[in-house]
């Protein structure tokens, strides 16, 4: 079984993830700080544009800097993870056929590495809370729920994207275009409540809509959407998981030949 194969390879997986993280941050003088500086620069820039330059337009809850930061970090995790998965299996066939490691090992390795990048960036939320002096309430538990659901979504999409990218080299470029569009179609810069009532069901087809909302409700309970909206978002996330796993299994023999 897939789960058993990955579990049996957990020691090698842990060692390779640790090596990836070490090599990634060791080659830069600022090291680990880059896990913070990139999303920090993005959130500060967006805050300056929409709060200072366009301050008359209310895009989300106040304080807006914290509102942005809570969503930008999961978005950064999502886009970096899916983008990296397009290269996860490229050139891997030289080792996979003779390896005892499962084919999906490389995809899981990339996903876990990007997940640690996300965890390393979480102090930015603490920084934003201290700067704005705004702290979460009892709904903060939904943050962990959002994390779990996003992890499931990213696993499914990573499996799907990685397998197709091996067989269709241009697919990586398509993924980049889709991710750029998804940034504006997801409630990163704005509140989901700003979307007209009759359009929210359509917006919920984007699984990140429900996920990003759950990240925020710990600070802003009024951000909660209807149960139907959550059901649609999480249903789509489940479909992505199933589609990714099935696609990967059906293409696995071709991946070993083409990668």
C-alpha positions as CSV (number, residue, x, y, z in Angstrom):
1,X,0.0,0.0,0.0
2,X,1.0,3.6,-0.6
3,X,0.8,4.6,3.0
4,X,2.9,1.6,4.1
5,X,5.6,2.2,1.5
6,X,6.1,5.8,2.6
7,X,6.0,4.8,6.3
8,X,8.7,2.1,5.7
9,X,10.8,4.8,4.0
10,X,10.3,7.4,6.7
11,X,14.0,7.3,7.9
12,X,15.4,8.0,4.5
13,X,12.7,10.6,3.9
14,X,13.6,12.4,7.2
15,X,17.3,12.4,6.3
16,X,16.7,13.7,2.8
17,X,14.3,16.4,4.0
18,X,16.8,17.5,6.6
19,X,19.6,17.6,4.0
20,X,17.4,19.6,1.6
21,X,16.6,22.2,4.3
22,X,20.3,22.4,5.3
23,X,21.5,22.8,1.8
24,X,18.8,25.3,0.9
25,X,19.6,27.7,3.8
26,X,23.4,27.1,4.1
27,X,24.2,28.5,0.7
28,X,22.8,31.9,1.6
29,X,24.4,34.2,4.1
30,X,21.1,35.0,5.7
31,X,20.2,31.3,5.9
32,X,16.9,30.6,7.6
33,X,15.9,34.2,7.5
34,X,15.0,33.9,3.8
35,X,12.0,31.7,4.9
36,X,10.8,34.9,6.7
37,X,12.0,37.7,4.5
38,X,10.3,36.7,1.2
39,X,6.7,36.5,2.6
40,X,7.5,39.5,4.9
41,X,8.4,41.6,1.8
42,X,5.3,40.5,0.0
43,X,2.9,41.2,3.0
44,X,4.5,44.6,3.7
45,X,4.3,45.6,0.0
46,X,0.6,44.5,-0.3
47,X,-0.2,46.3,3.0
48,X,1.4,49.5,1.7
49,X,-0.4,49.4,-1.6
50,X,-3.9,48.6,-0.3
51,X,-3.8,50.2,3.1
52,X,-1.7,53.3,2.5
53,X,-2.0,54.1,-1.2
54,X,-5.5,52.9,-1.6
55,X,-6.5,53.4,2.0
56,X,-10.1,54.5,1.2
57,X,-10.9,51.1,-0.2
58,X,-11.7,48.5,2.5
59,X,-10.3,45.2,1.3
60,X,-10.6,43.2,4.5
61,X,-10.6,43.2,8.3
62,X,-8.6,45.5,10.5
63,X,-5.7,45.5,11.3
64,X,-5.2,44.9,7.6
65,X,-1.5,44.0,7.9
66,X,-2.3,41.0,10.2
67,X,-5.2,40.1,8.0
68,X,-2.8,39.9,5.0
69,X,-0.1,38.0,6.9
70,X,-2.4,35.3,8.1
71,X,-3.4,34.4,4.5
72,X,-0.1,35.2,2.7
73,X,1.9,32.6,4.6
74,X,-0.4,29.7,3.6
75,X,-0.6,31.0,0.1
76,X,3.2,31.2,-0.1
77,X,3.3,27.6,1.1
78,X,0.8,26.5,-1.5
79,X,2.4,28.2,-4.5
80,X,5.9,27.1,-3.6
81,X,4.8,23.5,-2.9
82,X,2.8,23.1,-6.2
83,X,5.5,24.9,-8.2
84,X,8.2,22.7,-6.8
85,X,6.2,19.5,-7.5
86,X,6.5,20.2,-11.2
87,X,10.2,19.3,-10.9
88,X,9.9,16.6,-8.3
89,X,10.1,13.6,-10.7
90,X,12.2,15.1,-13.5
91,X,15.3,13.1,-14.0
92,X,14.4,10.8,-11.2
93,X,14.1,7.6,-13.4
94,X,17.8,7.0,-13.1
95,X,17.4,6.0,-9.5
96,X,13.7,5.0,-9.1
97,X,13.7,1.7,-11.1
98,X,16.6,0.3,-9.1
99,X,15.5,1.8,-5.8
100,X,13.5,0.2,-3.0
101,X,11.9,3.6,-2.4
102,X,8.3,4.1,-3.7
103,X,7.9,6.2,-6.8
104,X,5.9,8.9,-5.0
105,X,8.8,9.3,-2.5
106,X,10.2,12.4,-4.3
107,X,6.9,14.1,-4.3
108,X,6.3,13.6,-0.6
109,X,9.9,14.8,0.1
110,X,9.3,18.1,-1.7
111,X,5.9,18.6,0.0
112,X,7.4,18.0,3.5
113,X,10.3,20.3,2.8
114,X,7.9,23.1,1.7
115,X,5.8,22.4,4.8
116,X,8.8,23.1,7.0
117,X,9.4,26.3,5.1
118,X,5.9,27.3,6.1
119,X,6.4,26.4,9.7
120,X,9.6,28.4,9.8
121,X,7.7,31.4,8.6
122,X,5.0,31.3,11.2
123,X,6.9,33.8,13.6
124,X,5.8,36.4,11.1
125,X,2.2,36.1,12.4
126,X,3.5,36.6,15.9
127,X,5.3,39.7,14.7
128,X,2.2,41.0,13.1
129,X,0.2,40.4,16.2
130,X,2.7,42.3,18.4
131,X,2.9,45.2,15.9
132,X,-0.9,45.5,15.7
133,X,-1.5,44.3,19.3
134,X,-4.3,42.0,18.1
135,X,-4.5,38.5,19.4
136,X,-6.7,35.4,18.5
137,X,-9.7,34.2,20.4
138,X,-11.1,30.7,21.1
139,X,-11.6,30.1,17.3
140,X,-7.8,29.8,16.9
141,X,-8.2,26.0,16.8
142,X,-9.5,26.4,13.2
143,X,-6.0,27.4,12.2
144,X,-4.9,23.8,12.8
145,X,-7.9,22.5,10.9
146,X,-7.0,24.7,7.9
147,X,-3.4,23.5,8.1
148,X,-4.5,19.8,7.9
149,X,-7.0,20.4,5.0
150,X,-4.4,22.4,3.1
151,X,-1.9,19.6,3.5
152,X,-4.3,17.1,2.1
153,X,-5.1,19.4,-0.8
154,X,-1.5,20.0,-1.6
155,X,-0.7,16.3,-1.5
156,X,-3.3,15.5,-4.0
157,X,-2.4,18.4,-6.3
158,X,1.3,17.7,-6.0
159,X,0.8,14.1,-7.1
160,X,-1.3,15.2,-10.0
161,X,1.0,18.0,-11.1
162,X,4.2,15.9,-10.7
163,X,3.0,13.0,-12.7
164,X,1.7,15.2,-15.6
165,X,4.8,17.4,-15.7
166,X,7.0,14.4,-16.4
167,X,4.9,13.5,-19.5
168,X,4.1,17.0,-20.6
169,X,7.1,19.3,-20.2
170,X,5.1,22.4,-21.0
171,X,2.8,21.7,-18.1
172,X,5.1,23.4,-15.6
173,X,4.5,26.7,-17.5
174,X,0.7,26.2,-17.4
175,X,0.9,25.6,-13.6
176,X,2.7,28.9,-13.1
177,X,0.0,30.8,-15.1
178,X,-2.8,29.0,-13.1
179,X,-1.1,29.9,-9.8
180,X,-0.9,33.6,-10.7
181,X,-4.6,33.6,-11.6
182,X,-5.4,31.7,-8.4
183,X,-3.7,34.3,-6.3
184,X,-6.4,36.9,-7.3
185,X,-9.2,34.4,-7.3
186,X,-8.4,33.4,-3.7
187,X,-9.2,35.6,-0.7
188,X,-5.7,36.5,0.1
189,X,-5.9,40.3,-0.4
190,X,-9.6,40.6,0.4
191,X,-12.3,39.2,2.6
192,X,-14.6,36.5,1.3
193,X,-17.4,38.6,2.7
194,X,-16.8,41.2,0.0
195,X,-18.0,38.8,-2.7
196,X,-21.7,39.2,-3.5
197,X,-23.9,36.7,-1.8
198,X,-25.1,35.1,-5.1
199,X,-21.4,34.5,-6.2
200,X,-20.1,32.9,-3.0
201,X,-21.0,29.4,-4.0
202,X,-19.0,29.8,-7.2
203,X,-16.1,31.3,-5.2
204,X,-16.2,28.3,-2.9
205,X,-15.3,26.0,-5.8
206,X,-11.8,27.3,-5.1
207,X,-10.8,25.1,-2.1
208,X,-8.4,27.8,-0.9
209,X,-11.4,30.1,-0.2
210,X,-12.6,27.9,2.7
211,X,-9.1,27.1,3.8
212,X,-7.9,30.7,4.0
213,X,-11.1,31.7,5.8
214,X,-10.5,29.1,8.5
215,X,-7.0,30.4,9.0
216,X,-8.5,33.9,9.7
217,X,-11.5,33.1,11.9
218,X,-9.3,32.8,15.0
219,X,-8.9,36.6,14.9
220,X,-12.1,37.6,13.0
221,X,-15.0,35.2,13.8
222,X,-17.2,37.3,11.4
223,X,-15.2,35.9,8.6
224,X,-17.0,32.5,9.0
225,X,-18.8,31.5,5.8
226,X,-21.9,29.3,5.5
227,X,-21.6,25.5,6.0
228,X,-22.4,25.1,2.3
229,X,-19.4,27.2,1.4
230,X,-17.1,25.1,3.6
231,X,-18.7,21.9,2.2
232,X,-18.0,22.9,-1.4
233,X,-14.4,24.0,-0.7
234,X,-13.6,20.9,1.2
235,X,-15.4,18.6,-1.3
236,X,-13.3,20.0,-4.1
237,X,-10.1,19.5,-2.0
238,X,-11.2,15.8,-1.5
239,X,-11.7,15.5,-5.3
240,X,-8.2,16.9,-5.9
241,X,-6.8,14.3,-3.5
242,X,-8.5,11.4,-5.1
243,X,-7.7,12.6,-8.6
244,X,-4.1,13.1,-7.8
245,X,-3.6,9.7,-6.3
246,X,-5.5,7.9,-9.1
247,X,-3.7,9.8,-11.8
248,X,-0.3,9.1,-10.2
249,X,-1.0,5.4,-9.9
250,X,-2.2,5.0,-13.5
251,X,0.8,6.9,-14.9
252,X,3.4,5.4,-12.6
253,X,4.8,3.0,-15.2
254,X,5.1,5.8,-17.8
255,X,6.7,8.1,-15.2
256,X,9.5,5.5,-14.7
257,X,10.2,5.5,-18.4
258,X,9.9,9.2,-19.1
259,X,11.3,10.9,-16.0
